[in-house]
Amino acid sequence: MNRTFDVAIAGGGIVGAACAAECARAGMSVALVERELVGSGATAAGMGHIVVMDDSAAQFALTRFSQRLWHEMSAEFPSEVEFEPTGTIWVAADDDEMAEVRRKHEYYAARGVRTEILDQHSLREAEPNLRLGLAGGLLAPEDAVVYPPCAALYFWKRARDAGATLISGTVAKLEAGNLQLAEGTVIAAGVTVNAAGAWASELTAGVKIRKRKGHLLITDRYPEFVRHQLVELGYLKSAHSVTSDSVAFNVQPRRTGQLLIGSSRQYDNESKNIDHDILQRMLERACAFMPGIGPLSSIRAWTGFRAATPDKLPLIGPWPESPGLFLATGHEGLGITTSLATARLLVDQIAGRPSEIAIQPYLPSRSFTESHV
Amino acid sequence: MSEEISIQVNGRAIMVPAGATVAVAVTMAGDVCRTSVSGEARGVLCGMGICFECRVMINGHTHCRSCQILCAPGMEVVTGKSGAP
């Protein structure tokens, strides 16, 4: 059966689901095409950290805008979305990193984001299981954690309630005007959207996306062991190196009392299997910050693939080589945070209306300069 | 008659035969092992260390499989109702 929609979206991750909801609520007829379950890919593999970041002005603008959208919507989330305003603590190991804490505090304050500088003692009070001797940290109280697959499902339900259709199938071909499923069905659409995450370049040749593999591990329940999302400030130095494999201390408390432990970043490793060497490095890094993690029981470790762009900013807007085909991908490690802002910016462009933030930094037509931060 | 030993389950002394598992002591105390994240009672299911349903806290160590550990004199067992995670 061949059907026609205003918008057909390839990929039912959290970004595709958010886009489907935003388009449907703007009155468009929407098809969301997903090959497995909504929110089952990188969405389910990631941590679910709603975080404002400032690697670049454009990254700050997008994450801040999107964080606000999460907070605005949070009152209506069902409990399984597990929206918890835990805040983030950026952990500073030494005086150099404390200088970075002060810089970050000023940068955020100048842009209306409240943060709090923690000295050695207040850090220890906030998180007693961190090791002794850390210099301090920066508390960002407006950051939050969520359970991403349930958030994606909730976004899909908003789309469905606004009339969207979910189509189960693998997209074989995506072009302006139509989307073709592997079993042959052709879905005609005024606008097609590539929201296929790390697989986006397989659907649209020439899109600058690379798969960036990550590992996560979840423990048994240890309530109160960690209270905030904890990220080492060195993350900015180590985890975002664009060349080599890297690990960083990044721990998240779940509502169940479980801990999610990350993180790793690897290019050129497209196997879904656990890489035990990097998993070990990741856990050693976690134990270096939090020695008490060592004796905890883990339940499971897994991998996922981030959609990485050369300049660490997502691709949101028309694909210049094929007007009518839009991209909503390339969110790397920030897809959960920026899903809602992405959906807004996408539907603004489809509907030809102005956006709350400048869209130029995210347009697929931009020229890319490799970031080495 | 085999030798009996005394252990604490949620602060209460329970006499069990030597060689009994902690799961036996918890059952004799009339308690369940733990509470699931959705608030349901959980106890011994497989009895052979595979299912992890029978976890309790033993001598301060959380998430011990009670079906795999033998009672020892003076052991202190805490189940979900007394705050074990």
Interface residues (C-beta under 8 A of the other chain):
Chain A: D220 R221 Y222 P223 T256 G257 S297
Chain B: V37 R55 T62 H63 P85
